[in-house]
Structures are given as C-alpha cells and as structure tokens.
Amino acid sequence: MSRLAALPLCAAVVLVALLAATNASPLPLPAVTQEQYEKSLKMLRNVCQPKAGLPDAMLERMKNGEFVEDEKAYCYTACFLQTTMVLKNNKVDSKMFKAQVKKMMQAEDAARTIAAFTACEGTPAGKEPCETAALFIKCVKKADPDKPGTRHHLHRGSAPQPPRLVGTNSEMRQPRLRLLRVKLTGLCAPHGQADGADGVVSGHRADMSGRWLAVTALLVTMGVAAGKVGSRYQPTWESLDTRPLPQWYDDAKVGVFIHWGVYSVPSFGSEWFWYDWIAEKKDKYVNFMKRNYPPNFSYQDFAADFSAEFFDAKQWAKILERSGAKYVVLTSKHHEGFTLWPSKYAYSWNAKDVGPHRDLVGELAAAIRANTNITFGLYHSLYEWFHPLYLADKKNNFTTRSFVDNKIIPEMKELVNVYRPEVLWSDGDWEADSQYWRSCDFLAWLYSDSPVRSSVVTNDRWGRDVQCKHGDFLNCQDRYLPDVPPAKKWENAMTVDRESWGFRREASLHDYLGLADLLQLLARTVSLGGNLVVNVGPTKEGTIAPLLEERLLELGEWLSVNGEAVYRTRPWAAGTPNDTIASSVYYTQSADSKILYAIVLEWPDRNVLKLGSPRLRAPNVTMLGYGALEVQVGSQIEIQFPNPSKISCKKGWALRISGLY
C-alpha cells in the first residue's frame, strides 16, 4: 500500500464515519459529534479489552499507534474485527466499507481508496480469529513499509487535497462535523500535523502509527454502520426481535454451564433442595434433614459452610480452556436468591457477606478474561422461591411489581454494569408474564445502552409468554433437542449428571454421561444448528469433581482433533442432519458451504463406511487427525476407514468432504 494511497483511506474513514454514525445513506450528511464517535470507540474498547485480556499498558501503546506484536493484541484486534463485522466466519470482509465509499466518492478516488484497503483482504485465514487478525494486520504493516524516499515522493507538487464527494464538500465545513473530522484525521497523521483548513488530511506523511490508528477508526465507524454500535431498540418484542444475533455465539457451538450455590453444601438430591424440602416437603429431603441436622437447622444455616476454600479461578479457567468450550455460563444467582457477587440487592445473602466472603463472580470473570479466549457469561434467576416481595406480588396475581422494581431490575443492571457478561442466561420466569418481569424494558436497555450491547446474547426465558418465541436464542426447556432445525438460533442446555445440575454427593457412576453420550448430543445438536452447553456442578469447597473434570477434558481432547467439524459450522443446507443409510452419522457444513463434514459416531463394519446422502463430483475425503481416505462412488458412497490402531480418537470421528455437486 503506497503512502499516496493512504490519503484517500484516511479521508474515507472520515466519510464513512459521518454516514455510518446515523445509519443514513443519502447526502447531505446529518451532524455527528466528536462525543458520539468517542462513545462508540470507548464501548468497543470496553468490550474487547477484557475479552482479549489486554493489559492497560498495552492498550495505551496501541492507542498511541504502536504496532504491538503480542497474542493479546491480536485477539483485541480480532474482537474489533468481529464486533464491527469486518471479520466474519474467520475471514476479513470489507464489503460494507467498499459500498459506502462508492456511494460517497467519485470513481477515481473510490477506486484508489478501495485498492488501498483491500491490499490485504485476501490474507489467508488462521485457525482462530486471533491468528487471522495477526496475519491481516501484519500484512497491513508489510504493505506500507517505511522506504527511503517515499516521503519526498509524496510531497512533490501541491499539498494533498480532500477527496471529491459525490455532491459537494460543504457539509464537511459544518462545525460539529468538522469536530469529528479533526478527531479522525488526527488518527491518520503524525502528531502536530493533523488537518488543514479544508483538506481532509494534511501534513508530511501518513506514517505506520497513523495507519494503524486509521484502521482502528475505520473499524469503529463500520461497527456503527453495521448496527452493532449505537443501535437503539424499543421496549417491544417487535423491536427487540430485529436485533441481529452476534456472530460469535453462532460460531462458538460449545459452552460450559456451572451451577454453584448454597445448594452445593447439602449436595443432595438436586439444586432444588430448599424448595423440595420446605415447599414440597418431599420425604427424601425431609428424612435427609432429620437424619443429619438438628431440628431447628434452616436452609440459611447452610450458607456458612459454603466455604469455597479450594476455589482457584485460574485453575477453573485452565480446565474450561482445555474443555474446548468457547463460552462459560456461571450461575450468579439461582432460585434460592443467594448471589455469588456482593450485590447491593441481596444484603447478607451473598458470597461476600456470608460463606467464602469473596466475590466469586468477579474472580472467575477476571481469570477467564486474563487467561483464555473464552467468552464469559452469567445465569440469573428472575424469581426467588421465598423472597417476601415476590410472594407478595404473586399473592396479588402479579398486579403489583415491588419485587421486580426494587430488586430484579436494579440487580440485573448491577450485574451487567459490573461484570459485563456476554451471555445473560435468564431463568425462573415461568410463573408470570414478561410484562410483570419488565423484560422488554430491561432488554431494550441491555441492547441499547449497556456496556455489552454489541456482543451480549440472551435466551428466551423472560416470561411464560416468551419461552420458545423471543430472545437471541431459544432453549425452550432443559435439554432442548428438536427434530428439525428451528427457524431461530437455539441451544441445548444439558448436564453431565442426569439427575441434577448441582453437585450431588450421593451420585453413582451410572448417573453420569460418558464421552460417547456427550459426542452423540454434540453431533446431533450442531447438525441442527444449535449450541451445546455442558453443565457441571462444583463442590461447596470450590473444586470440580475429578470425574466431571475428566468428562470436560475428554470432550476438549476430542474437539482439539475434530473441532473443524463443529466450530463455525452450519446445518447442511442441501441435505439432512444425519445420513439416510448410516443413522449414526451427522452432517455439518462450512459457513461458505464448500465443505461438508460427517461426524461418525459408530465405527463401520469391516472398516467401510457406507453413506447415502452426499453426492460427490470429485471425491476428496479426509479424516480429521489422520489424513486422506479412499472413496468409491456408486449408488452409495463407500469410504475406507484406516486401522483403528492408527488413529488418535477412540470415540467419534469427523470426515472432511469436498467435491460436492
């Protein structure tokens, strides 16, 4: 990329910003303030810095224009690229930028600008977004070397002129628009050389520092144009349902759920221990208490023994990273009402005031963001079994909302503002409608004004009238697994312990799902376009039981070989979720539809897999983690499997198939 070409690029950044900030397309452009631009930039930084675990010092270096060669810097950039929809399906896409430039600039300037920006668009993708971002920005740096004589060549002749708009330049001289122009062009030029009276860029040269910041500015403004920054939603389902699903969630495919709370102390029966003992008076729980605790022992007394003494957030982060999960959801508060953070709205009934005397949510959030690329999320229960305000509202047939107005809404906003979860998994909604829960009001704030508005995803549990209808993704009921792909993104939330989401001391080996069970659920779920979130329940001491840890690590080991057939895939658009002959084979396809994946759950007889669904034009089949396989095509497809002793996976195998009709 030549230095001369840098001038239209920086100018186009300004022009795209002016257009994008209001989602308008025709000229003349409406006014945009410096404050609006800076707010968008701050929001993206607030989202991406913790997600990438980027230290403040490194962020300052990047803000000052330094090219920082560090994995966390690359992940930070990848977050910008993904949030602003420049990096989609792990590929850099400047389509939006090109379209806006063509609308706003005359052909000659538009062509130069597009050529400058797309010099590195064809950079090969890495295995993960962070690697793709690294390759792309290294290309940008290499494409603009600081060669001797370039500065002299640039300044032959007259000073640089602003690009010619399809219209006039008069709008650029409006005072408030000029503030934004000064801000953005200051990112494109060296210190002290930004902006002449009329030129979009002036000064001696656009150096590498400026180029780096110009690209950042471009990403911010494109994010505004994409509706990811600054979009506002009304408190109606009609408006909320127009919000696009953040791409990261559909690409993630695998998450881990963690159910942890005071119910982990008795660790008996299930996480519904308190309700089943007191409200339902089930013999199992009543007798358990009679056998093991004094007559006046209350459920609240269990909280003192919720010690979390062995809880090591960094160790949990390592386990989660090795599980292959791309996001984690921690129960910040279950139906018992006990919060794992020092909530102002759960006085004396939270993990800071009683029990471990620690901010468990904060510790895990920090460890996840600092040590992994996993997205951090939180579960939150709307209702609380025995809260007096809730019981009063319920007695009034939910015609009053004291519980919601005084506890739930401020509590959820506190949770979002302090911990910035990018999954907000709601539950405990089923006794009242969404109007009682003020769900639309809260979600309009979450999507429009919260610090995670561009990246957060929510489920469908916001009222008994909402489930399986609204939300960013559907989970309808626990262990939701439909027979056909739903019209909306969905999630299968399931638990390794068949009987409980919380830890149970009385569980036996056959109560736990094995790796084969998990792979069957994973294959079927992703073939239908869903995400699988696998639940484990830690002990009251804060450890993940060895058997549960083993299940997570087994899953992660399998994904390390076969993840290509899972992450960032889509349901097979031209075929069926599973094969017409081999029912234990499930299909997914790459996002660009060029590659078909077959997840094989049962080893074929005589090492020959027979498939009825795909039609192959030029057979090319590879077993992930092994290599190419022999294929014969006739009325059906026959694939020769290798000797089982030569492959790493002992359960579940994924095939990469190309050459489809």
C-alpha angles and dihedrals in degrees: 000000000000123000090240089058090055091073097066089042093057091042090050089052088061094046095047089048092055092049098039099047091073100028087239124142111188125075138267092071123225120239119279122187131220087239092061092051093047091048090056092048092048091050092053091048091050090053099041104037096063092037091056094037088234113175117234092242092055091047090054090052090052092046088054090055101258118150100233114198101203134119093238091051089052091049090049089053091045089055090052090049093049097043092051092045094242090116107051124166087356092300129109110243122183096175094120093049092050093049093052093046091051090052095049107035135056116257099261096050092040092054093050092047094048091047090052095051097041095052088103101028091104093056108136115257121248126225091265135023092256091057092045090052090049092052092046098049092043087055091050090052093047092046091061106046119176095243121180113259096022093107091052092049092051093055099049106122128355129357117275116278129216117259115265113252125218087252123011138317093235094103090060090064095059106116098238094044089049090057090060092043091054090049095050098039088050086064090054100050133055120268113289094014104082124128132351125213097277107358118099090219129015135159133084103298146339100246128197091266090055093045092054092051092044091058089049090051090049091053091051093051093045088053089058091050091050092058091245094112124043099004113143126211129200121229093257130099089235090061097037092051090061091067111109118236111254104251095228091071097054090047095048098068095171130064139162124230120205120199109194130154145106089310085070088072100065085029090189131129100347145312087284089070096123095049095044091049101043107022102030095029091210112188093232092063099034091054092045090057093045091052098046111025138047119262097258096047111128131198089249088062089067090067093074089061093051088101106158084197094152096039109131110177092196091054091050089050090054092051092048092048091052091048091070092238117149095198138022129207118201122193101244089179130000127196091285088072096232110139124212090213130059095265119185087216098056101054113188090355100085138086093256097054098039137019113009094009089220139116096245095177092051094048094051093043091053094047094048093049096043098045109027144035090235119127113239120228139170136216117216128185116219097201129050118206099227107017108136094222092051093047090050092052090047091051088054089054088251093293087127125056106196092130094050097042097043102035120008103047096043090042093054092046090050090051093050097043095048103038104022098215113195091203116050105187109193125200141159094060103121102097096062140032124259090254090066092048091048086228097159092050092051096044092049087056092044093052097038110032112012122105090249098045095123098048111024122111127196134193130231102264101108101116140340089267093053108050113117090005112068139024132075090284136010127236095160094183138355113293091014109186115161125199095232131029110276119230090246132053111272143187135215107216108192139156133230090224104067092208105043145022092209125062116280122199092198095055117124129210096261090056090071126080115239127222091266089056091050093048092050090052092044095049094047093044098050092042086062094046098258135129122238117219112190117206129214128175118218124214124258088257091060102254129127106232112250094243092052091046089051091054091052093047092047090053091048093050090053092048091050087066102031104027092112088072091052115031118075092000129134134209112278101266096196098044148028127289092247133024123276092225106024103047092187091064118092126191135218130166137212117262091254091050092234097111128052120202125203117198107203115201100179125050108243124246113265089002092284119121115204117201129186104182113062121070111209126206098180108010114229116158126170128182108221110243092018118048145242120351131205114254133195119193123203132116083331135014119258118196121191111224120208126245106290091232090066099060130076101220116076095185126038125006130205125213125203109213125189133167097065123166 
